[in-house]
């Protein structure tokens, strides 16, 4: 039998969001976003250079990398279940 916690709900999170947003939390989120974008891009550029890939293929890889980084986190779901 599997029991999953229902959680607090989206309305609760959206209602409390403004009181948790300040310069510190927004700047931490921005720094995290910058690191999440630049790390994979450096790997892509390194692989493209070592593989002698043409510039147009490298640019398409970067475009797809940036596009996939911009997808909302809610589009990826994982299930946690107790066994």
MDAnalysis code that builds the backbone (N, CA, C; Angstrom):
import MDAnalysis as mda
import numpy as np

u = mda.Universe.empty(249, n_residues=83, atom_resindex=np.repeat(np.arange(83), 3), trajectory=True)
u.add_TopologyAttr("name", ["N", "CA", "C"] * 83)
u.add_TopologyAttr("resid", np.arange(1, 84))
u.add_TopologyAttr("resname", ["UNK", "UNK", "UNK", "UNK", "UNK", "UNK", "UNK", "UNK", "UNK", "UNK", "UNK", "UNK", "UNK", "UNK", "UNK", "UNK", "UNK", "UNK", "UNK", "UNK", "UNK", "UNK", "UNK", "UNK", "UNK", "UNK", "UNK", "UNK", "UNK", "UNK", "UNK", "UNK", "UNK", "UNK", "UNK", "UNK", "UNK", "UNK", "UNK", "UNK", "UNK", "UNK", "UNK", "UNK", "UNK", "UNK", "UNK", "UNK", "UNK", "UNK", "UNK", "UNK", "UNK", "UNK", "UNK", "UNK", "UNK", "UNK", "UNK", "UNK", "UNK", "UNK", "UNK", "UNK", "UNK", "UNK", "UNK", "UNK", "UNK", "UNK", "UNK", "UNK", "UNK", "UNK", "UNK", "UNK", "UNK", "UNK", "UNK", "UNK", "UNK", "UNK", "UNK"])
u.atoms.positions = np.array([
    [0.845, -1.181, 0.000],
    [0.000, 0.000, 0.000],
    [0.891, 1.245, 0.000],
    [0.533, 2.213, -0.783],
    [1.327, 3.429, -0.916],
    [0.572, 4.606, -0.317],
    [1.280, 5.351, 0.507],
    [0.700, 6.555, 1.094],
    [1.516, 7.754, 0.640],
    [0.866, 8.718, 0.034],
    [1.528, 9.936, -0.415],
    [0.967, 11.117, 0.353],
    [1.858, 11.988, 0.778],
    [1.437, 13.191, 1.450],
    [0.822, 14.155, 0.454],
    [-0.252, 14.807, 0.821],
    [-0.922, 15.716, -0.096],
    [-0.171, 17.034, -0.247],
    [0.576, 17.456, 0.754],
    [1.312, 18.722, 0.669],
    [0.448, 19.899, 1.061],
    [1.047, 21.062, 1.068],
    [0.341, 22.266, 1.507],
    [-0.588, 22.812, 0.433],
    [-0.319, 22.543, -0.816],
    [-1.168, 23.043, -1.900],
    [-0.566, 24.258, -2.565],
    [-0.951, 24.462, -3.803],
    [-0.394, 25.565, -4.584],
    [-0.915, 26.921, -4.108],
    [-2.154, 26.973, -3.667],
    [-2.718, 28.249, -3.215],
    [-1.968, 28.771, -1.997],
    [-1.592, 27.884, -1.101],
    [-0.844, 28.274, 0.093],
    [0.511, 28.854, -0.311],
    [1.200, 28.198, -1.240],
    [2.501, 28.678, -1.678],
    [2.419, 30.011, -2.397],
    [1.433, 30.172, -3.258],
    [1.283, 31.439, -3.988],
    [0.878, 32.575, -3.047],
    [0.078, 32.259, -2.044],
    [-0.356, 33.286, -1.102],
    [0.826, 33.792, -0.271],
    [1.741, 32.895, 0.112],
    [2.873, 33.287, 0.946],
    [4.098, 33.741, 0.150],
    [4.066, 33.630, -1.162],
    [5.217, 33.995, -1.980],
    [5.676, 35.438, -1.777],
    [4.794, 36.431, -1.789],
    [5.259, 37.821, -1.643],
    [6.016, 38.077, -0.340],
    [5.644, 37.422, 0.751],
    [6.339, 37.698, 2.013],
    [7.720, 37.043, 2.066],
    [7.993, 36.091, 1.178],
    [9.298, 35.433, 1.140],
    [10.213, 36.003, 0.059],
    [9.700, 36.891, -0.774],
    [10.522, 37.514, -1.809],
    [11.165, 38.783, -1.260],
    [12.472, 38.807, -1.288],
    [13.223, 40.006, -0.925],
    [14.509, 40.002, -1.738],
    [15.348, 40.992, -1.540],
    [16.563, 41.109, -2.324],
    [17.459, 39.884, -2.168],
    [17.555, 39.346, -0.967],
    [18.417, 38.198, -0.713],
    [17.926, 36.948, -1.439],
    [16.639, 36.635, -1.341],
    [16.130, 35.421, -1.972],
    [16.146, 35.528, -3.492],
    [15.832, 36.703, -4.015],
    [15.857, 36.892, -5.463],
    [17.291, 36.822, -5.991],
    [18.242, 37.422, -5.268],
    [19.638, 37.366, -5.718],
    [20.186, 35.944, -5.630],
    [19.814, 35.182, -4.610],
    [20.242, 33.781, -4.528],
    [19.663, 32.974, -5.689],
    [18.429, 33.210, -6.019],
    [17.826, 32.524, -7.160],
    [18.494, 32.889, -8.467],
    [18.849, 34.158, -8.620],
    [19.518, 34.597, -9.848],
    [20.899, 33.973, -9.978],
    [21.652, 33.931, -8.890],
    [22.985, 33.318, -8.932],
    [22.876, 31.831, -9.254],
    [21.918, 31.152, -8.653],
    [21.697, 29.741, -8.967],
    [21.338, 29.537, -10.422],
    [20.518, 30.414, -10.965],
    [20.125, 30.322, -12.378],
    [21.338, 30.533, -13.281],
    [22.178, 31.526, -12.959],
    [23.367, 31.789, -13.779],
    [24.295, 30.579, -13.779],
    [24.520, 29.964, -12.607],
    [25.371, 28.774, -12.550],
    [24.754, 27.614, -13.306],
    [23.450, 27.477, -13.239],
    [22.805, 26.362, -13.943],
    [22.856, 26.537, -15.456],
    [22.978, 27.755, -15.935],
    [23.086, 28.014, -17.365],
    [24.536, 27.902, -17.841],
    [25.473, 28.499, -17.109],
    [26.844, 28.569, -17.599],
    [27.600, 27.251, -17.520],
    [27.329, 26.434, -16.515],
    [28.027, 25.158, -16.381],
    [27.828, 24.249, -17.585],
    [26.585, 23.930, -17.930],
    [26.359, 23.087, -19.106],
    [26.840, 23.722, -20.410],
    [26.770, 25.045, -20.517],
    [27.241, 25.696, -21.742],
    [28.750, 25.516, -21.909],
    [29.501, 25.599, -20.805],
    [30.947, 25.392, -20.894],
    [31.269, 23.959, -21.304],
    [30.486, 23.012, -20.819],
    [30.681, 21.619, -21.217],
    [30.381, 21.451, -22.702],
    [29.284, 22.050, -23.164],
    [28.943, 21.969, -24.588],
    [30.031, 22.571, -25.465],
    [30.551, 23.726, -25.079],
    [31.604, 24.372, -25.866],
    [32.886, 23.544, -25.874],
    [33.206, 22.945, -24.741],
    [34.407, 22.110, -24.668],
    [34.281, 20.877, -25.560],
    [33.128, 20.227, -25.497],
    [32.908, 19.039, -26.331],
    [32.907, 19.414, -27.810],
    [32.289, 20.525, -28.151],
    [32.242, 20.953, -29.551],
    [33.639, 21.277, -30.070],
    [34.457, 21.885, -29.223],
    [35.818, 22.218, -29.646],
    [36.661, 20.955, -29.818],
    [36.542, 20.023, -28.875],
    [37.325, 18.784, -28.967],
    [36.878, 17.918, -30.134],
    [35.600, 17.996, -30.480],
    [35.083, 17.210, -31.593],
    [35.194, 17.902, -32.940],
    [35.769, 19.101, -32.963],
    [35.903, 19.890, -34.194],
    [34.565, 20.047, -34.916],
    [33.521, 20.339, -34.155],
    [32.199, 20.527, -34.753],
    [32.105, 21.874, -35.444],
    [31.343, 21.936, -36.529],
    [31.136, 23.223, -37.204],
    [30.383, 24.201, -36.298],
    [30.546, 25.469, -36.595],
    [29.937, 26.512, -35.774],
    [28.416, 26.415, -35.743],
    [27.771, 26.064, -36.866],
    [26.310, 26.008, -36.887],
    [25.774, 24.890, -35.979],
    [26.458, 23.787, -35.891],
    [26.018, 22.712, -34.997],
    [26.225, 23.124, -33.539],
    [27.353, 23.775, -33.269],
    [27.613, 24.254, -31.909],
    [26.546, 25.250, -31.470],
    [26.182, 26.158, -32.346],
    [25.146, 27.141, -32.021],
    [23.811, 26.455, -31.766],
    [23.469, 25.439, -32.547],
    [22.210, 24.731, -32.316],
    [22.236, 24.000, -30.981],
    [23.382, 23.436, -30.604],
    [23.497, 22.789, -29.291],
    [23.274, 23.806, -28.172],
    [23.883, 24.983, -28.310],
    [23.726, 26.020, -27.286],
    [22.269, 26.460, -27.206],
    [21.618, 26.629, -28.357],
    [20.209, 27.027, -28.368],
    [19.349, 25.999, -27.641],
    [19.543, 24.725, -27.948],
    [18.758, 23.679, -27.296],
    [19.080, 23.622, -25.807],
    [20.347, 23.827, -25.456],
    [20.723, 23.836, -24.046],
    [20.046, 24.956, -23.286],
    [20.030, 26.140, -23.865],
    [19.355, 27.267, -23.209],
    [17.852, 27.065, -23.166],
    [17.296, 26.523, -24.227],
    [15.858, 26.275, -24.262],
    [15.461, 25.269, -23.197],
    [16.228, 24.205, -23.052],
    [15.881, 23.187, -22.061],
    [16.085, 23.704, -20.643],
    [17.011, 24.630, -20.451],
    [17.224, 25.199, -19.122],
    [16.082, 26.134, -18.730],
    [15.374, 26.658, -19.702],
    [14.288, 27.585, -19.426],
    [12.946, 26.902, -19.200],
    [12.878, 25.602, -19.405],
    [11.621, 24.916, -19.180],
    [11.237, 25.005, -17.711],
    [9.964, 25.182, -17.431],
    [9.568, 25.262, -16.025],
    [9.840, 23.944, -15.303],
    [10.229, 24.060, -14.044],
    [10.549, 22.864, -13.259],
    [9.322, 21.974, -13.085],
    [8.145, 22.524, -13.169],
    [6.933, 21.737, -13.001],
    [6.656, 20.779, -14.138],
    [7.359, 20.942, -15.251],
    [7.114, 20.046, -16.368],
    [7.801, 18.699, -16.173],
    [8.724, 18.634, -15.215],
    [9.385, 17.373, -14.902],
    [8.869, 16.889, -13.561],
    [8.294, 15.705, -13.546],
    [7.731, 15.182, -12.304],
    [8.427, 13.897, -11.916],
    [8.628, 13.733, -10.643],
    [9.144, 12.470, -10.140],
    [8.190, 11.981, -9.058],
    [8.054, 10.694, -8.971],
    [7.145, 10.116, -8.001],
    [7.954, 9.529, -6.852],
    [7.578, 9.891, -5.655],
    [8.203, 9.330, -4.464],
    [7.136, 8.485, -3.779],
    [7.400, 7.230, -3.640],
    [6.429, 6.332, -3.022],
    [7.135, 5.456, -1.998],
    [6.429, 5.156, -0.940],
    [6.955, 4.236, 0.076],
    [6.600, 2.814, -0.307],
    [7.520, 1.919, -0.097],
    [7.236, 0.510, -0.378],
    [7.120, -0.262, 0.898],
])
